[in-house]
């Protein structure tokens, strides 16, 4: 049953992504709204999938394995985008965000399901809060990343005076900079709260708030880079290109922390299913 909801959501998100990409070129509002509502339906199906997985795991956050983590990251990005669309009304933003979320879902769908007993240590409210808040923050930072990419594309068109059709389809530089600022600011707040919740969970389970685990160290590095970005925006008045470039660098570090560290450096945050459970 759970896998059925998963693949339904993949199919709906694929349809929505195709529609949103086509919208970027055709600029037909009907095409956008059909795609938006299909994406919303896919998000609902994806949510049902997560509720079902949460029920099966008896209250454990179902992101222990890399397959689940990729899927949850995709779900977070789509959820944040749907909210941001209501606030900013930037239709073309979905043309950039949806392909990123779909890529994560397709990557997740290629991996096998790993069903192993969930130990009681994973059935913690603090762990659930930690994961939910961190991924919500990651979703916001992903939106900030795409806004930064769109900013640099738009700036390139303006600088080289290539005022073609695609230029007219992108929002203004000021609007994209605002979206980036909001995304990074709220995303930073969420990952900060998520790290605090994770520390409380670690203290309960491991007896210490901080273990110098590779994932913890790189999470701190990621946090410091985003803190530097926000500092430069607020204290040094950074806007536009500088902020966009640093946003992209920060997000690439976040991706390495999310995927690379767990696979390359190990530690008790590793996505290796049995190894993780044995470590705890």
N, C-alpha and C positions, 0 to 999 in steps of 0.2 A: 504493500500500500504506500509506504513512504517513498519508495523509488518512483512510483507512478506520479506523485505530486512533483517530485524533483524534475522528471523529464517533461512534464506538462509545462512547468515554469521555464525550462530551457527553451522549449518550442515557442512559447509566447514571447519570451524575451528576444529570441531570434527574429520573429516576425516584427516586433516593435523596433528592433535595431535597424532592420532593413528599411522600414518605413521612415524612421528618423533620419537615416543617412540620405535617403531619397529626398526628404523634405529640405535638407541643406542645399540641394541643387534646384529643386522645383518650386520651393517656397509656397506650397499649397497648404493653407491652414487646415483643410479637411484631412489631409494626409497626416499632418502633425497630430491632430486630436485623436484620430483613429489609433495612431501609434502610441500616443500617450496613455490612452485607456487600455490598450492591449498590454502595455508595459505595467500598468497598475494591476491588471488582472494577473499577470505573471508574478508580480510582487506578492499578491494575496496568496497565490498557490504556493509560492516559495515560503511564505509565512506559515501556511498550514503544514508544510513539510517539516519546518523547524519545530513547530509545536508537537508534531507527532514524534519526532526524534527526541525531543526533550522528555516526552511521556515515556518512551521506550527506555530511556536511560535513567528513569526514576528520579528525575530532577537534576541530572548532571548536564552541564553546558555541553552540547554535542559538537564541539570543535576540537576534539583531541587529536584527530588525524588531519593530515594536510588536505585531503579531499574535502573534508567538512569545512576546514578553515578557508579554503578558496571560495567555496560556495557561500559561506557566511559573509566573507568580504564583499562578494558580488551583491548579495542581498542588502548589505549595509549601504553600499554605494547607490543602489537604485532607490532605497528608502530615503536617503538624504536628498537625492536629486528630485524626487517627487515633492518633497517639502520645499526645496529651494525654487522649484518651478512656480509654486504658488506665491512665493515672495517676490521673486525677481522677474518672472514672466519672460524668461529668455528661452524661447523655443529652440533656437539652434544649439543651446548648451547640451540638450539631449543627444544631438547628433555626434557629439564628442564623448559624452559620458557613457551612453549605452554600449558602444562597442567595447569599451574597457571592461564594463561589468560582464558583458557577454563572453569576452575572452576568458575571464576567470571562471565562468560557469562551464564553458566548453572544456577548459583544461581540467576542471574538477570532474566532469562527466567521463573523461578518458581514464580515470583512475578507478581501481576496484574498490568495492565496499569492504571495509574491515570491521567485522563484528566480533568484539571481544568483551568479556565481562567488565563492567564499570565498577571500580572499587569505591567504597564509601567516601574516600577522601575527595573524590571529584564532585560529590553531592553537597556542595557548599554554596550558600547564598552569596558569600563574598566572592567566590570564584565566578559565579554567574554574573554578578554585578561587574566584576573586573573585565570579563570578556565582552559583555554587552556594551559597556561604556567605551572600552578601548576600540572596538570595531566601529561604533558610531562615530568616534573621533576620526578613525582612519577613513571612513566614508566621506566625512567632511573635508579631510585633507586631500582626498582624491579629487573632489570637486574643485578645490583650490588649485591642484595641479593642472587639471584640464583648463581652468580659466586662465592660468599662466601660459599654457601652450597656445590657447586661442589669442591671448594678448600678443605674444611674439609673432604669431602668424599675421595678425592684423597690423602690427607695427611694421612688419616687413613689407606688406603691401603698400602702406602709406609712404614709407621711406623710399621705396623704389618706384613710387607713383604708378603702381599697377592697380588702378581703380576699376578692376573688372567686376563681374557679377558676384564672385565670391566675397569680394570686399564689402559689398552692400549687404550681404547676408549675415556678416558678423556684427556683434554689438560694438559700441564705441569703446575706445581704450579706457576711458574713465569708468564705464560700466563694468568692464572686465576686471579692472583693478579693484573696484568695490566688491565684486563677487569673491575675488581672491582674498581680500582682507577679511571679509566676514567668514569665509570658509576656514581660513587658517586660524583666526581668533577663536572661533567656537570649537574647531577641531583640537586646538592646543588645550583648551580648557577641559575638553572631554578626556583626552589622553592623560592629562594630569590627574584627573579624578580616578581614571582607570588604574593608573600606576599606584595611587594611594590604596585603592581597594585591593590590588594585587599584593601590596606589601602587608596589609592586614591578614590576607589569606595565607601568605607565606609564614607569617609569625605564628598563626594558629597551627599550621601543618608541620612546618620545619623548625619552629622555635626561634626564628630570626626574621626581621623585616627585610633583610638584604643578604643575598648569598654570593654575590659577584658571579652569578651564572652568566654565560656569554649573552643570552637573550636580555638579561637585566642590564648588562653593561651597554649593549647596543641600543636598548630602549632609552637609556639615559642619554646616550650620544644623540639619538634622534630628537629627544626632548630638548636638549641644549641647542641644537641647530634651529629648531622651530622657535625657541625662546629668543635666540639671536635675531631671527627674522622679525619677530614681533617688536623686539627692542629697537631694531633699526627703523622699523615703520613708525613707531611712536616717538622715539627720542631723536632719531636722525632725520626723520621726515622722508624716509625712502618711499617711493611710489614707482609705478610703471615698470620699466624694464628690469631695474635692479631687484625689485621685490619679486618679479615673475621668475627671473633666473634663479634666485635663491630658493624660491618655492619649489621649483623643479628639482634642484639639488637635494633639498630636504626630503622630498617625496621619494626620490631614488634611494636615499639612505633608509627611509621607512620601509621600502620594499625589500631591501637587503635584510633589514632587521626582521621583517615578517617571514620571509622565505629562505634567504641565504644562510642566516645565522643558524637556524634550526637544523639545516641539512649539512652545513659545512663545519660548524663549531661544536655541535652537540650540546650537552648540558641537560638539566632536567626539564627544560622547555622543549626539548627535541620532539618532532612530530612522529618519531618512530613509535608506533603504537605500544608494543610490549615494553620497549625500553623506558618509555615515559612512565608507564604504570609501575614498573619495577623500581624506578628511581624514587617514586613517592611511596 
